[in-house]
Amino acid sequence: MVSRQFPRPAELFELMKFKKPELDGRKRRLDSALTIEDLRRIAKRRTPTAAFDYTDGAAEGELSLRRARQAFRDVEFHPSVLRDVSQVDTSCEIWGGPSALPFGIAPTGFTRLMQTEGEIAGAGAAEAAGIPFTLSTLGTTSIEGVKAANPTGRNWFQLYVMREREISYELVRRADAAGFDTLFFTVDTPVAGARLRDKRNGFSIPPQLTPGTIIDALPRPWWWIDFLTTPKLEFASLTSTGGTVGELLDSAMDPTISFEDLDVIRSLWSGNIVVKGVQSVADARALADRGVDGVVLSNHGGRQLDRAPIPFHLLPDVVREVGADTTVALDTGIMNGADIVSAVALGARFTLIGRAYLYGLMAGGRQGVDRTVEILRSEIERTMKLLGVASLAELEPRHVTQLERLVPRPRA
C-alpha cells in the first residue's frame, strides 16, 4: 500500500514557482523555436504568402528540394562510446581563413523582401558568430553596405556572369576592393528555373499592391509597414547599371557562360575562386584540373533544374575524385545541425545555409538570424558529443551511412 499524507505547504510552494513572463514579443516568439522547422512555421505566419513562397518554394514540382531534405533524413549515425566529449571544437579553416562553425550564410537574392533588415541582419549575425557571410549579385544591400555591417568578419561574394559582361567585371572589382576574400562563380543558372509558386502568386519584384496582396496583408500589417517605410527594394549593387528590376534579373541569366568566362573572372580577382552549382563528378574533376580553390555541390536549393542530382548523395563520389586536389563544400536541403555533421563526416569541408537563415530572418529579423545560428550550433555540438567526436577532424565516413531510398535502375 502507498503511504499517503496531507501536502506540506512548503512543498507546495516549491512546485508553484512561476517563470517570469517574457514581455518582449519577438524574444518570446524566437525562444519558442527549438528547430529550424519551428522558425519556418513562425516565418510563414508573419510573412505575406508571395514573399514566403519565394523563399520556401523551388522549381516545378519541387522534387529536388524534397529529395535533398529527405537524403539528410535518410542517414544512420554510428557513434563511438567512452570518448571524452566534455568539450567539442566546431571550428574549421576554409579557403584561407577561420570559421567558428562548419557552415556559413549562403547568397540569397531579394533578401530585404523577406524582412526589411535583409543582408545587414545576416552579415551582422555572421560576424557575431564568427562565420562567413555571402552576398548575392542580386542582393538588396550593396557590397560596401555589407562590408560596413561586417567590418571584421569574413565576407564572400556570389557572382552571376551577366549578359553585359562589364557589369559583372565591375562587381568583381568592387568586392575585391572592399576586402571580400572569396568569390563564388555560379554555374547553374544559364536560364531561370520555373518557380511555379511565384507565378501562381503573381509574384513580382518589387511587390505590387493588388486585391489579393491587400487581403493577404491584412493579418500581417507589420510587414507592409516595414516595407513601405524603409528604402526602396532594389538590387543594391546594380543600381548604377540602369534598367528595371526585371531587365536586370533577365540579364543575370546567360546561356552563353563558359570556361572562358571563368578564366576572365580569375584574372580580375585576387582572392579565392570557388565554383558553385557543381552537379557531377566529371565537372568537379574538370574544375579541379583548372586549379579552382573549391567547388560547391549545389542544385541551387532545388530552384533551377527539378529532378537534379542530390548534392548530399553526390558528395562521397566527388570527395573521392577531387578531395585531395580542391576543397569540396555543399549546400541544399540543410535543416538541422545533424545534416551539417553528416556532410562533414562524408568529406565536405564546409556547408552553406540559405533557407534556414531566411526562415530566421522572416521570423525575427537580426534576432531571428542569431536564433538560426544558435539552433544549428547546439544541434552540431550535441550530435558530435553523441557520436563520440571532440572535433570536426575526428568525423569520418564510418560515422555515417546514407540509407538508400532512390536506387537507380541499371543502365542498358
VENUR-V564471 format. One line per field, one symbol per residue. ss: DSSP state (@ for helix, = for strand, . for the rest). psi: psi as a letter, one per 20 degrees, with the letter a starting at -180 (. if undefined). A space follows every 10 residues. Layout:
ss=???
psi=???
//
This chain:
ss=........@@ @@@@@..... ....@@@@@@ @....@@@@@ @@@@@@..@@ @@@@@@.... ..@@@@@@@@ @@@.===... ........=. .===..===. ..===..... @@@@...@@@ @@@@@@@@@. ..====.... ..@@@@@@@. ....=====. ....@@@@@@ @@@@@@@... .=====.... .....@@@@@ @......... @@@@@@@@@@ @@@@@@@@.. .....@@@@@ @...@@@@@@ @@......@@ @@@@@@@@.. .=======.. @@@@@@@@@. ...====..@ @@........ @@@@@@@@@@ @@....==== ......@@@@ @@@@@....= ===.@@@@@@ @@@@@@@@@@ @@@@@@@@@@ @@@@@@@... =@@@..@@@= ==........ ..
psi=qppqrpppgh hghhikoqpp qoiohggggh hioirhhghg hgghhipqgg gghgghraqd jkgggghghh hhhlppqnqq rlqokhpqoj rrppljrqpi qkqrpqppqk hihgqhhchg gggghgghik rqpppqhkqj qrghhghhhm hiappqpppp orgnhhgggh gggghghijp ippoopjjlh rqrnnhgggh ikpqorqqor hghgghhgjl hhghgggijr qpornhijhi irqrgghhgh hiooiiqrhh hggghhhipi bqppppjpjq hghgghhhhi kqirqooqkk kjieoqkrqo ghhhghgggh gjhihrpprq aoipjqhhgg gggghjipir rqpfggghgg ghhkbghhgh hgggghgghg ggggghikpi rhhiprhiip poqpgopqqp q.
//
